[in-house]
């Protein structure tokens, strides 16, 4: 049985806005942007790779492999494409108020194709989190963009990885 997917955002998750000065982040200039990155995140993600198949789910897209992965000691990862995504029949409907915050949802569901997954991002609509609470095949973790990914998030991901829904269950429903 394949491992669950772990969809990873960069900005606000691996690149926090205002981490504690002693949190161990180093400044980088990547593609003209100031980015704060920590080797600790690389270690944590390699640990998570024992349980999950890691996938970039960031608007950095392939640039994450070129710039972020080497800076934190990761090998290149598969990438979910958001740029140019064209809505498809069966995609979930997104309320007008969530057009920005839920823009990744349909591409993530398409990429997962029914596989269990966790999604780590600083911009996940509360409705999606609430609708996924009772699902065994999804774990959505909204990260505080100020502090970024913390060890407690890693522990949660390791303790309760998503698993395939029981036969006959709501498998891969795009609506929720």
PAMINU-401747 format. One record per residue: residue in three letters; chain; x, y, z of N, C-alpha, C in turn. Coordinates in steps of 0.2 Angstrom, whole numbers. Each point is the difference from the previous one (the first is absolute). Layout:
<pt res="ALA" chain="A" n_px="X" n_py="Y" n_pz="Z" ca_px="X" ca_py="Y" ca_pz="Z" c_px="X" c_py="Y" c_pz="Z"/>
...
This chain:
<pt res="UNK" chain="A" n_px="4" n_py="-6" n_pz="0" ca_px="-4" ca_py="6" ca_pz="0" c_px="4" c_py="6" c_pz="0"/>
<pt res="UNK" chain="A" n_px="-1" n_py="5" n_pz="-5" ca_px="4" ca_py="6" ca_pz="0" c_px="-1" c_py="4" c_pz="7"/>
<pt res="UNK" chain="A" n_px="6" n_py="4" n_pz="1" ca_px="-1" ca_py="5" ca_pz="6" c_px="-5" c_py="5" c_pz="-2"/>
<pt res="UNK" chain="A" n_px="-2" n_py="4" n_pz="5" ca_px="-4" ca_py="6" ca_pz="-1" c_px="4" c_py="5" c_pz="-3"/>
<pt res="UNK" chain="A" n_px="-3" n_py="5" n_pz="-4" ca_px="3" ca_py="6" ca_pz="-2" c_px="1" c_py="5" c_pz="5"/>
<pt res="UNK" chain="A" n_px="5" n_py="4" n_pz="0" ca_px="1" ca_py="6" ca_pz="4" c_px="1" c_py="6" c_pz="-4"/>
<pt res="UNK" chain="A" n_px="-5" n_py="4" n_pz="-1" ca_px="0" ca_py="6" ca_pz="-4" c_px="3" c_py="6" c_pz="4"/>
<pt res="UNK" chain="A" n_px="5" n_py="3" n_pz="-2" ca_px="4" ca_py="5" ca_pz="3" c_px="0" c_py="6" c_pz="-3"/>
<pt res="UNK" chain="A" n_px="-2" n_py="5" n_pz="4" ca_px="1" ca_py="7" ca_pz="-2" c_px="6" c_py="3" c_pz="2"/>
<pt res="UNK" chain="A" n_px="2" n_py="6" n_pz="-3" ca_px="7" ca_py="3" ca_pz="2" c_px="-1" c_py="6" c_pz="4"/>
<pt res="UNK" chain="A" n_px="-3" n_py="5" n_pz="-3" ca_px="-1" ca_py="6" ca_pz="4" c_px="-5" c_py="0" c_pz="5"/>
<pt res="UNK" chain="A" n_px="2" n_py="2" n_pz="6" ca_px="-4" ca_py="-1" ca_pz="6" c_px="1" c_py="-6" c_pz="4"/>
<pt res="UNK" chain="A" n_px="3" n_py="-5" n_pz="-4" ca_px="1" ca_py="-7" ca_pz="3" c_px="7" c_py="-1" c_pz="1"/>
<pt res="UNK" chain="A" n_px="4" n_py="0" n_pz="-5" ca_px="7" ca_py="-1" ca_pz="0" c_px="4" c_py="7" c_pz="0"/>
<pt res="UNK" chain="A" n_px="-4" n_py="5" n_pz="-2" ca_px="3" ca_py="7" ca_pz="0" c_px="-5" c_py="4" c_pz="4"/>
<pt res="UNK" chain="A" n_px="1" n_py="0" n_pz="7" ca_px="-4" ca_py="4" ca_pz="4" c_px="1" c_py="7" c_pz="0"/>
<pt res="UNK" chain="A" n_px="-6" n_py="4" n_pz="2" ca_px="1" ca_py="7" ca_pz="-1" c_px="4" c_py="3" c_pz="5"/>
<pt res="UNK" chain="A" n_px="-1" n_py="-2" n_pz="7" ca_px="4" ca_py="3" ca_pz="5" c_px="1" c_py="-5" c_pz="6"/>
<pt res="UNK" chain="A" n_px="5" n_py="-4" n_pz="-2" ca_px="1" ca_py="-5" ca_pz="5" c_px="4" c_py="3" c_pz="6"/>
<pt res="UNK" chain="A" n_px="0" n_py="-3" n_pz="6" ca_px="4" ca_py="2" ca_pz="5" c_px="8" c_py="0" c_pz="-2"/>
<pt res="UNK" chain="A" n_px="3" n_py="5" n_pz="2" ca_px="7" ca_py="1" ca_pz="-2" c_px="5" c_py="-6" c_pz="1"/>
<pt res="UNK" chain="A" n_px="-2" n_py="-4" n_pz="5" ca_px="4" ca_py="-5" ca_pz="2" c_px="-2" c_py="-7" c_pz="-3"/>
<pt res="UNK" chain="A" n_px="-5" n_py="1" n_pz="-5" ca_px="-3" ca_py="-6" ca_pz="-3" c_px="5" c_py="-4" c_pz="-5"/>
<pt res="UNK" chain="A" n_px="5" n_py="3" n_pz="-2" ca_px="5" ca_py="-3" ca_pz="-4" c_px="-1" c_py="0" c_pz="-7"/>
<pt res="UNK" chain="A" n_px="-3" n_py="6" n_pz="-2" ca_px="-2" ca_py="1" ca_pz="-8" c_px="6" c_py="4" c_pz="-2"/>
<pt res="UNK" chain="A" n_px="2" n_py="-1" n_pz="-6" ca_px="5" ca_py="3" ca_pz="-4" c_px="-3" c_py="4" c_pz="-6"/>
<pt res="UNK" chain="A" n_px="2" n_py="6" n_pz="-1" ca_px="-3" ca_py="4" ca_pz="-6" c_px="3" c_py="-2" c_pz="-6"/>
<pt res="UNK" chain="A" n_px="-4" n_py="0" n_pz="-5" ca_px="3" ca_py="-2" ca_pz="-7" c_px="-4" c_py="5" c_pz="-5"/>
<pt res="UNK" chain="A" n_px="3" n_py="2" n_pz="-5" ca_px="-3" ca_py="4" ca_pz="-6" c_px="-1" c_py="-5" c_pz="-5"/>
<pt res="UNK" chain="A" n_px="-6" n_py="-2" n_pz="-2" ca_px="-2" ca_py="-5" ca_pz="-5" c_px="-5" c_py="3" c_pz="-5"/>
<pt res="UNK" chain="A" n_px="2" n_py="0" n_pz="-6" ca_px="-4" ca_py="3" ca_pz="-5" c_px="-2" c_py="8" c_pz="1"/>
<pt res="UNK" chain="A" n_px="5" n_py="3" n_pz="4" ca_px="-2" ca_py="7" ca_pz="1" c_px="-4" c_py="1" c_pz="7"/>
<pt res="UNK" chain="A" n_px="-2" n_py="-5" n_pz="3" ca_px="-4" ca_py="0" ca_pz="6" c_px="5" c_py="-2" c_pz="6"/>
<pt res="UNK" chain="A" n_px="-2" n_py="4" n_pz="6" ca_px="4" ca_py="-2" ca_pz="6" c_px="-4" c_py="-6" c_pz="3"/>
<pt res="UNK" chain="A" n_px="3" n_py="-5" n_pz="2" ca_px="-3" ca_py="-6" ca_pz="2" c_px="4" c_py="-3" c_pz="6"/>
<pt res="UNK" chain="A" n_px="-4" n_py="-2" n_pz="5" ca_px="3" ca_py="-2" ca_pz="7" c_px="-1" c_py="-8" c_pz="-1"/>
<pt res="UNK" chain="A" n_px="6" n_py="-4" n_pz="1" ca_px="0" ca_py="-7" ca_pz="0" c_px="4" c_py="-3" c_pz="5"/>
<pt res="UNK" chain="A" n_px="-2" n_py="-6" n_pz="2" ca_px="3" ca_py="-3" ca_pz="6" c_px="2" c_py="-8" c_pz="-2"/>
<pt res="UNK" chain="A" n_px="6" n_py="-1" n_pz="1" ca_px="3" ca_py="-7" ca_pz="-1" c_px="-5" c_py="-5" c_pz="4"/>
<pt res="UNK" chain="A" n_px="-2" n_py="2" n_pz="6" ca_px="-4" ca_py="-4" ca_pz="4" c_px="-6" c_py="-3" c_pz="-4"/>
<pt res="UNK" chain="A" n_px="-3" n_py="5" n_pz="-4" ca_px="-6" ca_py="-2" ca_pz="-4" c_px="2" c_py="-6" c_pz="-5"/>
<pt res="UNK" chain="A" n_px="6" n_py="0" n_pz="-3" ca_px="2" ca_py="-5" ca_pz="-4" c_px="1" c_py="-7" c_pz="4"/>
<pt res="UNK" chain="A" n_px="2" n_py="1" n_pz="6" ca_px="1" ca_py="-7" ca_pz="4" c_px="-7" c_py="-2" c_pz="1"/>
<pt res="UNK" chain="A" n_px="-5" n_py="4" n_pz="2" ca_px="-7" ca_py="-2" ca_pz="2" c_px="-3" c_py="-3" c_pz="-6"/>
<pt res="UNK" chain="A" n_px="1" n_py="3" n_pz="-6" ca_px="-3" ca_py="-3" ca_pz="-6" c_px="3" c_py="-6" c_pz="-2"/>
<pt res="UNK" chain="A" n_px="6" n_py="-1" n_pz="1" ca_px="3" ca_py="-7" ca_pz="-2" c_px="-3" c_py="-5" c_pz="5"/>
<pt res="UNK" chain="A" n_px="-1" n_py="2" n_pz="6" ca_px="-3" ca_py="-5" ca_pz="5" c_px="-7" c_py="-1" c_pz="-2"/>
<pt res="UNK" chain="A" n_px="-4" n_py="5" n_pz="-3" ca_px="-7" ca_py="-2" ca_pz="-2" c_px="0" c_py="-4" c_pz="-6"/>
<pt res="UNK" chain="A" n_px="6" n_py="0" n_pz="-4" ca_px="0" ca_py="-4" ca_pz="-6" c_px="0" c_py="-7" c_pz="1"/>
<pt res="UNK" chain="A" n_px="1" n_py="-2" n_pz="6" ca_px="0" ca_py="-7" ca_pz="2" c_px="-7" c_py="-2" c_pz="0"/>
<pt res="UNK" chain="A" n_px="-5" n_py="4" n_pz="1" ca_px="-7" ca_py="-1" ca_pz="1" c_px="-4" c_py="2" c_pz="-6"/>
<pt res="UNK" chain="A" n_px="2" n_py="5" n_pz="-3" ca_px="-4" ca_py="4" ca_pz="-6" c_px="5" c_py="0" c_pz="-6"/>
<pt res="UNK" chain="A" n_px="-4" n_py="1" n_pz="-6" ca_px="3" ca_py="2" ca_pz="-6" c_px="-1" c_py="8" c_pz="0"/>
<pt res="UNK" chain="A" n_px="6" n_py="3" n_pz="0" ca_px="0" ca_py="7" ca_pz="0" c_px="-1" c_py="3" c_pz="-7"/>
<pt res="UNK" chain="A" n_px="-5" n_py="6" n_pz="0" ca_px="-1" ca_py="3" ca_pz="-6" c_px="-1" c_py="7" c_pz="1"/>
<pt res="UNK" chain="A" n_px="4" n_py="4" n_pz="-4" ca_px="-1" ca_py="8" ca_pz="0" c_px="-7" c_py="2" c_pz="-2"/>
<pt res="UNK" chain="A" n_px="-3" n_py="4" n_pz="4" ca_px="-7" ca_py="2" ca_pz="-1" c_px="1" c_py="8" c_pz="1"/>
<pt res="UNK" chain="A" n_px="4" n_py="3" n_pz="-4" ca_px="1" ca_py="7" ca_pz="1" c_px="0" c_py="4" c_pz="-6"/>
<pt res="UNK" chain="A" n_px="-1" n_py="6" n_pz="0" ca_px="0" ca_py="4" ca_pz="-6" c_px="7" c_py="1" c_pz="-3"/>
<pt res="UNK" chain="A" n_px="5" n_py="-2" n_pz="4" ca_px="7" ca_py="0" ca_pz="-2" c_px="1" c_py="-6" c_pz="-5"/>
<pt res="UNK" chain="A" n_px="-5" n_py="-4" n_pz="0" ca_px="0" ca_py="-6" ca_pz="-5" c_px="7" c_py="-3" c_pz="-1"/>
<pt res="UNK" chain="A" n_px="3" n_py="-1" n_pz="-6" ca_px="6" ca_py="-3" ca_pz="-1" c_px="6" c_py="4" c_pz="3"/>
<pt res="UNK" chain="A" n_px="-1" n_py="7" n_pz="1" ca_px="5" ca_py="4" ca_pz="3" c_px="2" c_py="-3" c_pz="7"/>
<pt res="UNK" chain="A" n_px="-5" n_py="-3" n_pz="3" ca_px="1" ca_py="-3" ca_pz="7" c_px="6" c_py="-5" c_pz="-1"/>
<pt res="UNK" chain="A" n_px="0" n_py="-4" n_pz="-5" ca_px="5" ca_py="-5" ca_pz="-1" c_px="7" c_py="3" c_pz="-1"/>
<pt res="UNK" chain="A" n_px="0" n_py="6" n_pz="-4" ca_px="6" ca_py="3" ca_pz="-2" c_px="3" c_py="4" c_pz="6"/>
<pt res="UNK" chain="A" n_px="-4" n_py="3" n_pz="4" ca_px="3" ca_py="5" ca_pz="5" c_px="-2" c_py="-2" c_pz="7"/>
<pt res="UNK" chain="A" n_px="-6" n_py="-3" n_pz="2" ca_px="-2" ca_py="-1" ca_pz="7" c_px="3" c_py="-7" c_pz="2"/>
<pt res="UNK" chain="A" n_px="-1" n_py="-5" n_pz="-4" ca_px="3" ca_py="-7" ca_pz="2" c_px="7" c_py="0" c_pz="1"/>
<pt res="UNK" chain="A" n_px="5" n_py="3" n_pz="-4" ca_px="7" ca_py="0" ca_pz="1" c_px="2" c_py="4" c_pz="7"/>
<pt res="UNK" chain="A" n_px="-4" n_py="5" n_pz="1" ca_px="2" ca_py="4" ca_pz="6" c_px="-2" c_py="-3" c_pz="6"/>
<pt res="UNK" chain="A" n_px="-5" n_py="-5" n_pz="0" ca_px="-1" ca_py="-3" ca_pz="7" c_px="2" c_py="-8" c_pz="-1"/>
<pt res="UNK" chain="A" n_px="3" n_py="-2" n_pz="-5" ca_px="3" ca_py="-6" ca_pz="0" c_px="-5" c_py="-6" c_pz="-2"/>
<pt res="UNK" chain="A" n_px="-4" n_py="2" n_pz="-5" ca_px="-5" ca_py="-5" ca_pz="-2" c_px="2" c_py="-2" c_pz="-8"/>
<pt res="UNK" chain="A" n_px="-2" n_py="-6" n_pz="-2" ca_px="1" ca_py="-2" ca_pz="-7" c_px="-6" c_py="3" c_pz="-3"/>
<pt res="UNK" chain="A" n_px="0" n_py="1" n_pz="-7" ca_px="-6" ca_py="3" ca_pz="-3" c_px="-6" c_py="-5" c_pz="1"/>
<pt res="UNK" chain="A" n_px="-6" n_py="4" n_pz="0" ca_px="-7" ca_py="-3" ca_pz="2" c_px="-4" c_py="0" c_pz="-6"/>
<pt res="UNK" chain="A" n_px="-5" n_py="-4" n_pz="-1" ca_px="-5" ca_py="1" ca_pz="-5" c_px="-4" c_py="7" c_pz="2"/>
<pt res="UNK" chain="A" n_px="-3" n_py="3" n_pz="-5" ca_px="-3" ca_py="7" ca_pz="0" c_px="-7" c_py="-1" c_pz="-2"/>
<pt res="UNK" chain="A" n_px="-5" n_py="3" n_pz="4" ca_px="-7" ca_py="1" ca_pz="-2" c_px="0" c_py="7" c_pz="-4"/>
<pt res="UNK" chain="A" n_px="-2" n_py="0" n_pz="-6" ca_px="-1" ca_py="6" ca_pz="-5" c_px="-6" c_py="4" c_pz="2"/>
<pt res="UNK" chain="A" n_px="1" n_py="6" n_pz="2" ca_px="-6" ca_py="4" ca_pz="1" c_px="0" c_py="5" c_pz="-6"/>
<pt res="UNK" chain="A" n_px="5" n_py="3" n_pz="-2" ca_px="0" ca_py="5" ca_pz="-6" c_px="-3" c_py="-3" c_pz="-6"/>
<pt res="UNK" chain="A" n_px="-5" n_py="3" n_pz="-2" ca_px="-3" ca_py="-2" ca_pz="-6" c_px="-5" c_py="-6" c_pz="1"/>
<pt res="UNK" chain="A" n_px="-2" n_py="-1" n_pz="6" ca_px="-5" ca_py="-6" ca_pz="1" c_px="-6" c_py="3" c_pz="-2"/>
<pt res="UNK" chain="A" n_px="-4" n_py="-5" n_pz="-4" ca_px="-6" ca_py="1" ca_pz="-3" c_px="-5" c_py="-4" c_pz="4"/>
<pt res="UNK" chain="A" n_px="-5" n_py="3" n_pz="3" ca_px="-5" ca_py="-4" ca_pz="3" c_px="-3" c_py="-5" c_pz="-4"/>
<pt res="UNK" chain="A" n_px="-1" n_py="-6" n_pz="3" ca_px="-3" ca_py="-6" ca_pz="-4" c_px="-7" c_py="-2" c_pz="3"/>
<pt res="UNK" chain="A" n_px="-3" n_py="-4" n_pz="-4" ca_px="-7" ca_py="-2" ca_pz="2" c_px="2" c_py="-4" c_pz="7"/>
<pt res="UNK" chain="A" n_px="-4" n_py="1" n_pz="5" ca_px="0" ca_py="-4" ca_pz="6" c_px="4" c_py="4" c_pz="5"/>
<pt res="UNK" chain="A" n_px="4" n_py="5" n_pz="-2" ca_px="3" ca_py="4" ca_pz="5" c_px="-4" c_py="3" c_pz="5"/>
<pt res="UNK" chain="A" n_px="2" n_py="0" n_pz="7" ca_px="-4" ca_py="3" ca_pz="5" c_px="-2" c_py="7" c_pz="-2"/>
<pt res="UNK" chain="A" n_px="-6" n_py="2" n_pz="2" ca_px="-2" ca_py="7" ca_pz="0" c_px="3" c_py="4" c_pz="5"/>
<pt res="UNK" chain="A" n_px="3" n_py="6" n_pz="-1" ca_px="3" ca_py="4" ca_pz="5" c_px="-4" c_py="6" c_pz="1"/>
<pt res="UNK" chain="A" n_px="-2" n_py="2" n_pz="6" ca_px="-4" ca_py="6" ca_pz="1" c_px="4" c_py="6" c_pz="-2"/>
<pt res="UNK" chain="A" n_px="-3" n_py="5" n_pz="-2" ca_px="3" ca_py="6" ca_pz="-2" c_px="5" c_py="3" c_pz="5"/>
<pt res="UNK" chain="A" n_px="-2" n_py="-1" n_pz="7" ca_px="5" ca_py="3" ca_pz="5" c_px="6" c_py="-4" c_pz="1"/>
<pt res="UNK" chain="A" n_px="0" n_py="-6" n_pz="-3" ca_px="6" ca_py="-4" ca_pz="0" c_px="4" c_py="-1" c_pz="-6"/>
<pt res="UNK" chain="A" n_px="-1" n_py="4" n_pz="-5" ca_px="3" ca_py="-1" ca_pz="-7" c_px="7" c_py="0" c_pz="1"/>
<pt res="UNK" chain="A" n_px="3" n_py="4" n_pz="4" ca_px="8" ca_py="0" ca_pz="1" c_px="2" c_py="-6" c_pz="4"/>
<pt res="UNK" chain="A" n_px="-3" n_py="0" n_pz="6" ca_px="2" ca_py="-5" ca_pz="5" c_px="-1" c_py="-7" c_pz="-2"/>
<pt res="UNK" chain="A" n_px="-5" n_py="-1" n_pz="-4" ca_px="-1" ca_py="-7" ca_pz="-2" c_px="2" c_py="-2" c_pz="-7"/>
<pt res="UNK" chain="A" n_px="4" n_py="5" n_pz="-3" ca_px="2" ca_py="-1" ca_pz="-7" c_px="4" c_py="-7" c_pz="-1"/>
<pt res="UNK" chain="A" n_px="4" n_py="-2" n_pz="5" ca_px="4" ca_py="-6" ca_pz="-1" c_px="-4" c_py="-7" c_pz="1"/>
<pt res="UNK" chain="A" n_px="-6" n_py="1" n_pz="3" ca_px="-4" ca_py="-6" ca_pz="2" c_px="-2" c_py="-5" c_pz="-6"/>
<pt res="UNK" chain="A" n_px="-2" n_py="2" n_pz="-6" ca_px="-2" ca_py="-4" ca_pz="-5" c_px="7" c_py="-3" c_pz="-3"/>
<pt res="UNK" chain="A" n_px="5" n_py="4" n_pz="-1" ca_px="6" ca_py="-4" ca_pz="-3" c_px="3" c_py="-5" c_pz="5"/>
<pt res="UNK" chain="A" n_px="-1" n_py="1" n_pz="7" ca_px="3" ca_py="-4" ca_pz="4" c_px="-4" c_py="-7" c_pz="0"/>
<pt res="UNK" chain="A" n_px="-7" n_py="1" n_pz="0" ca_px="-4" ca_py="-6" ca_pz="-1" c_px="1" c_py="-4" c_pz="-6"/>
<pt res="UNK" chain="A" n_px="1" n_py="4" n_pz="-6" ca_px="2" ca_py="-4" ca_pz="-6" c_px="6" c_py="-3" c_pz="1"/>
<pt res="UNK" chain="A" n_px="5" n_py="3" n_pz="2" ca_px="7" ca_py="-3" ca_pz="1" c_px="-1" c_py="-7" c_pz="5"/>
<pt res="UNK" chain="A" n_px="-3" n_py="1" n_pz="5" ca_px="-1" ca_py="-6" ca_pz="5" c_px="-4" c_py="-6" c_pz="-3"/>
<pt res="UNK" chain="A" n_px="-4" n_py="2" n_pz="-5" ca_px="-4" ca_py="-5" ca_pz="-3" c_px="-3" c_py="-6" c_pz="5"/>
<pt res="UNK" chain="A" n_px="-2" n_py="2" n_pz="5" ca_px="-3" ca_py="-5" ca_pz="5" c_px="5" c_py="-2" c_pz="5"/>
<pt res="UNK" chain="A" n_px="6" n_py="1" n_pz="-1" ca_px="5" ca_py="-2" ca_pz="5" c_px="-1" c_py="4" c_pz="7"/>
<pt res="UNK" chain="A" n_px="2" n_py="-3" n_pz="5" ca_px="-1" ca_py="4" ca_pz="7" c_px="6" c_py="5" c_pz="-1"/>
<pt res="UNK" chain="A" n_px="-1" n_py="6" n_pz="4" ca_px="4" ca_py="6" ca_pz="0" c_px="0" c_py="4" c_pz="6"/>
<pt res="UNK" chain="A" n_px="5" n_py="3" n_pz="1" ca_px="1" ca_py="6" ca_pz="5" c_px="2" c_py="6" c_pz="-4"/>
<pt res="UNK" chain="A" n_px="-3" n_py="6" n_pz="2" ca_px="1" ca_py="6" ca_pz="-3" c_px="3" c_py="5" c_pz="5"/>
<pt res="UNK" chain="A" n_px="6" n_py="3" n_pz="0" ca_px="3" ca_py="4" ca_pz="4" c_px="0" c_py="7" c_pz="-3"/>
<pt res="UNK" chain="A" n_px="-4" n_py="5" n_pz="2" ca_px="0" ca_py="7" ca_pz="-3" c_px="-2" c_py="5" c_pz="5"/>
<pt res="UNK" chain="A" n_px="2" n_py="6" n_pz="-2" ca_px="-3" ca_py="5" ca_pz="5" c_px="-6" c_py="3" c_pz="-2"/>
<pt res="UNK" chain="A" n_px="-3" n_py="-2" n_pz="-6" ca_px="-6" ca_py="3" ca_pz="-3" c_px="-4" c_py="-6" c_pz="-2"/>
<pt res="UNK" chain="A" n_px="-4" n_py="-2" n_pz="5" ca_px="-5" ca_py="-6" ca_pz="-1" c_px="-7" c_py="3" c_pz="2"/>
<pt res="UNK" chain="A" n_px="-5" n_py="0" n_pz="-4" ca_px="-6" ca_py="2" ca_pz="3" c_px="-3" c_py="-4" c_pz="6"/>
<pt res="UNK" chain="A" n_px="-2" n_py="4" n_pz="5" ca_px="-3" ca_py="-4" ca_pz="6" c_px="-5" c_py="-5" c_pz="-2"/>
<pt res="UNK" chain="A" n_px="-4" n_py="1" n_pz="-5" ca_px="-5" ca_py="-4" ca_pz="-3" c_px="3" c_py="-7" c_pz="-2"/>
<pt res="UNK" chain="A" n_px="5" n_py="0" n_pz="-3" ca_px="4" ca_py="-6" ca_pz="-3" c_px="2" c_py="-4" c_pz="6"/>
<pt res="UNK" chain="A" n_px="3" n_py="4" n_pz="5" ca_px="3" ca_py="-4" ca_pz="6" c_px="-6" c_py="-3" c_pz="4"/>
<pt res="UNK" chain="A" n_px="-5" n_py="4" n_pz="1" ca_px="-6" ca_py="-3" ca_pz="3" c_px="-3" c_py="-6" c_pz="-3"/>
<pt res="UNK" chain="A" n_px="-1" n_py="0" n_pz="-7" ca_px="-2" ca_py="-5" ca_pz="-4" c_px="4" c_py="-6" c_pz="0"/>
<pt res="UNK" chain="A" n_px="6" n_py="1" n_pz="2" ca_px="5" ca_py="-6" ca_pz="-1" c_px="2" c_py="-3" c_pz="7"/>
<pt res="UNK" chain="A" n_px="-3" n_py="3" n_pz="6" ca_px="1" ca_py="-2" ca_pz="6" c_px="-1" c_py="-8" c_pz="1"/>
<pt res="UNK" chain="A" n_px="-6" n_py="-2" n_pz="-2" ca_px="-2" ca_py="-7" ca_pz="1" c_px="2" c_py="-5" c_pz="-5"/>
<pt res="UNK" chain="A" n_px="4" n_py="3" n_pz="-5" ca_px="3" ca_py="-5" ca_pz="-5" c_px="6" c_py="-3" c_pz="2"/>
<pt res="UNK" chain="A" n_px="1" n_py="-6" n_pz="-1" ca_px="6" ca_py="-4" ca_pz="1" c_px="5" c_py="1" c_pz="-5"/>
<pt res="UNK" chain="A" n_px="-2" n_py="2" n_pz="-6" ca_px="5" ca_py="0" ca_pz="-6" c_px="3" c_py="7" c_pz="-1"/>
<pt res="UNK" chain="A" n_px="-2" n_py="5" n_pz="4" ca_px="3" ca_py="7" ca_pz="-1" c_px="2" c_py="3" c_pz="7"/>
<pt res="UNK" chain="A" n_px="5" n_py="4" n_pz="0" ca_px="2" ca_py="3" ca_pz="6" c_px="2" c_py="7" c_pz="-3"/>
<pt res="UNK" chain="A" n_px="-3" n_py="5" n_pz="2" ca_px="1" ca_py="7" ca_pz="-2" c_px="3" c_py="4" c_pz="6"/>
<pt res="UNK" chain="A" n_px="6" n_py="2" n_pz="-1" ca_px="3" ca_py="4" ca_pz="6" c_px="1" c_py="7" c_pz="-2"/>
<pt res="UNK" chain="A" n_px="-3" n_py="5" n_pz="3" ca_px="1" ca_py="7" ca_pz="-2" c_px="6" c_py="3" c_pz="5"/>
<pt res="UNK" chain="A" n_px="5" n_py="2" n_pz="-3" ca_px="6" ca_py="2" ca_pz="4" c_px="-1" c_py="8" c_pz="1"/>
<pt res="UNK" chain="A" n_px="2" n_py="2" n_pz="6" ca_px="1" ca_py="7" ca_pz="1" c_px="6" c_py="3" c_pz="-4"/>
<pt res="UNK" chain="A" n_px="-2" n_py="5" n_pz="-5" ca_px="5" ca_py="2" ca_pz="-5" c_px="6" c_py="4" c_pz="4"/>
<pt res="UNK" chain="A" n_px="-2" n_py="3" n_pz="6" ca_px="6" ca_py="3" ca_pz="4" c_px="5" c_py="-4" c_pz="2"/>
<pt res="UNK" chain="A" n_px="-2" n_py="-6" n_pz="2" ca_px="5" ca_py="-5" ca_pz="3" c_px="3" c_py="-5" c_pz="-5"/>
<pt res="UNK" chain="A" n_px="-5" n_py="-2" n_pz="-4" ca_px="2" ca_py="-6" ca_pz="-5" c_px="-1" c_py="-6" c_pz="3"/>
<pt res="UNK" chain="A" n_px="2" n_py="-5" n_pz="-3" ca_px="0" ca_py="-7" ca_pz="2" c_px="4" c_py="-1" c_pz="6"/>
<pt res="UNK" chain="A" n_px="-4" n_py="-3" n_pz="5" ca_px="3" ca_py="-2" ca_pz="7" c_px="0" c_py="-7" c_pz="1"/>
<pt res="UNK" chain="A" n_px="4" n_py="-2" n_pz="5" ca_px="1" ca_py="-7" ca_pz="2" c_px="-7" c_py="-3" c_pz="1"/>
<pt res="UNK" chain="A" n_px="-4" n_py="3" n_pz="4" ca_px="-6" ca_py="-3" ca_pz="2" c_px="-4" c_py="-2" c_pz="-7"/>
<pt res="UNK" chain="A" n_px="0" n_py="4" n_pz="-5" ca_px="-3" ca_py="-2" ca_pz="-6" c_px="3" c_py="-6" c_pz="-3"/>
<pt res="UNK" chain="A" n_px="6" n_py="-1" n_pz="0" ca_px="4" ca_py="-6" ca_pz="-2" c_px="-3" c_py="-6" c_pz="4"/>
<pt res="UNK" chain="A" n_px="0" n_py="1" n_pz="7" ca_px="-2" ca_py="-6" ca_pz="4" c_px="-8" c_py="-2" c_pz="-1"/>
<pt res="UNK" chain="A" n_px="-4" n_py="5" n_pz="-2" ca_px="-7" ca_py="-1" ca_pz="-2" c_px="0" c_py="-4" c_pz="-6"/>
<pt res="UNK" chain="A" n_px="4" n_py="2" n_pz="-5" ca_px="0" ca_py="-4" ca_pz="-7" c_px="3" c_py="-7" c_pz="1"/>
<pt res="UNK" chain="A" n_px="5" n_py="-1" n_pz="5" ca_px="2" ca_py="-6" ca_pz="1" c_px="-5" c_py="-5" c_pz="4"/>
<pt res="UNK" chain="A" n_px="-3" n_py="3" n_pz="4" ca_px="-5" ca_py="-4" ca_pz="5" c_px="-6" c_py="-2" c_pz="-4"/>
<pt res="UNK" chain="A" n_px="-3" n_py="4" n_pz="-4" ca_px="-6" ca_py="-2" ca_pz="-3" c_px="0" c_py="1" c_pz="-8"/>
<pt res="UNK" chain="A" n_px="4" n_py="-4" n_pz="-4" ca_px="0" ca_py="1" ca_pz="-7" c_px="-6" c_py="-2" c_pz="-3"/>
<pt res="UNK" chain="A" n_px="-2" n_py="3" n_pz="-5" ca_px="-7" ca_py="-1" ca_pz="-3" c_px="1" c_py="-8" c_pz="-3"/>
<pt res="UNK" chain="A" n_px="-6" n_py="-3" n_pz="0" ca_px="0" ca_py="-7" ca_pz="-3" c_px="-6" c_py="-1" c_pz="-4"/>
<pt res="UNK" chain="A" n_px="0" n_py="-5" n_pz="-5" ca_px="-5" ca_py="-1" ca_pz="-4" c_px="-7" c_py="-1" c_pz="4"/>
<pt res="UNK" chain="A" n_px="-5" n_py="3" n_pz="-3" ca_px="-6" ca_py="0" ca_pz="3" c_px="-3" c_py="-8" c_pz="-1"/>
<pt res="UNK" chain="A" n_px="-4" n_py="-2" n_pz="5" ca_px="-3" ca_py="-6" ca_pz="-1" c_px="-4" c_py="-1" c_pz="-6"/>
<pt res="UNK" chain="A" n_px="0" n_py="-7" n_pz="-2" ca_px="-4" ca_py="-1" ca_pz="-6" c_px="-7" c_py="2" c_pz="0"/>
<pt res="UNK" chain="A" n_px="-2" n_py="3" n_pz="-5" ca_px="-7" ca_py="3" ca_pz="0" c_px="-1" c_py="7" c_pz="4"/>
<pt res="UNK" chain="A" n_px="6" n_py="3" n_pz="2" ca_px="0" ca_py="6" ca_pz="3" c_px="0" c_py="6" c_pz="-5"/>
<pt res="UNK" chain="A" n_px="0" n_py="6" n_pz="3" ca_px="1" ca_py="6" ca_pz="-5" c_px="7" c_py="0" c_pz="-2"/>
<pt res="UNK" chain="A" n_px="2" n_py="-3" n_pz="-6" ca_px="6" ca_py="0" ca_pz="-2" c_px="2" c_py="6" c_pz="-5"/>
<pt res="UNK" chain="A" n_px="4" n_py="4" n_pz="2" ca_px="2" ca_py="5" ca_pz="-5" c_px="-5" c_py="5" c_pz="-2"/>
<pt res="UNK" chain="A" n_px="-5" n_py="1" n_pz="4" ca_px="-5" ca_py="5" ca_pz="-2" c_px="2" c_py="7" c_pz="-1"/>
<pt res="UNK" chain="A" n_px="-1" n_py="3" n_pz="-6" ca_px="3" ca_py="6" ca_pz="-1" c_px="-4" c_py="6" c_pz="3"/>
<pt res="UNK" chain="A" n_px="-6" n_py="-1" n_pz="2" ca_px="-4" ca_py="5" ca_pz="3" c_px="2" c_py="2" c_pz="7"/>
<pt res="UNK" chain="A" n_px="3" n_py="-4" n_pz="4" ca_px="1" ca_py="2" ca_pz="6" c_px="8" c_py="1" c_pz="2"/>
